[in-house]
Amino acid sequence: MAVLLPHGDVIAPVDVVIAAKRAGLTYLQHIVAADRPPRPGQRTQLDIHTDVLVLTHSTMENGAVDG
């Protein structure tokens, strides 16, 4: 499952991860969509457009989750 959030939205990615854990989902990865790729060897300020949180069903018992 993937959740897309506009960057700077009132809902923070950490809030989605907490709610997902409570719903029995496991957080896998956080991906950001930026205005351009970073350049190796250069410090770059990126304009982040979207946060994508990748989640899966938890396989652990008793409500325990990893991460």
C-alpha positions in Angstrom: 0.0 0.0 0.0 1.2 3.5 -0.7 0.1 6.8 0.9 0.8 10.0 -1.0 1.0 13.3 1.0 1.6 16.7 -0.5 4.8 18.0 1.1 4.1 20.5 3.8 0.5 19.1 4.4 -0.9 19.4 7.9 -0.7 15.6 8.1 2.9 14.7 8.8 4.4 11.4 7.5 5.1 10.4 11.1 1.4 10.7 12.0 0.5 8.4 9.1 3.2 5.8 10.2 1.7 5.9 13.8 -1.8 5.4 12.5 -0.7 2.6 10.1 1.0 0.8 13.0 -2.2 1.0 15.1 -4.1 -0.5 12.1 -1.7 -3.4 11.9 0.4 -2.2 9.0 4.2 -2.0 8.8 6.1 1.0 7.5 8.5 -0.1 4.7 9.9 3.1 3.1 9.6 6.8 2.7 10.1 8.2 -0.8 10.1 11.9 -1.8 9.4 13.3 -5.2 11.6 16.4 -5.8 11.9 19.0 -8.5 15.2 17.5 -9.8 17.7 14.8 -8.8 20.5 15.6 -6.5 23.9 16.1 -8.1 26.8 14.0 -6.8 29.4 16.1 -5.0 27.2 19.1 -4.8 25.1 20.3 -1.9 21.7 20.9 -3.4 18.5 22.3 -1.9 15.6 20.3 -3.4 12.0 21.5 -3.7 10.1 18.4 -2.4 6.6 18.1 -3.9 5.2 14.8 -2.6 5.9 12.3 0.2 5.1 8.7 -0.6 4.9 6.2 2.4 5.0 2.5 1.5 3.3 0.2 3.9 2.5 -3.5 4.1 0.4 -5.8 6.3 2.2 -6.7 9.5 3.1 -10.4 10.0 4.0 -10.0 13.6 1.6 -11.2 16.3 0.1 -9.4 19.3 0.1 -6.0 17.6 3.9 -5.7 17.7 5.4 -3.8 14.8 8.8 -3.1 13.7 10.5 0.2 12.7 
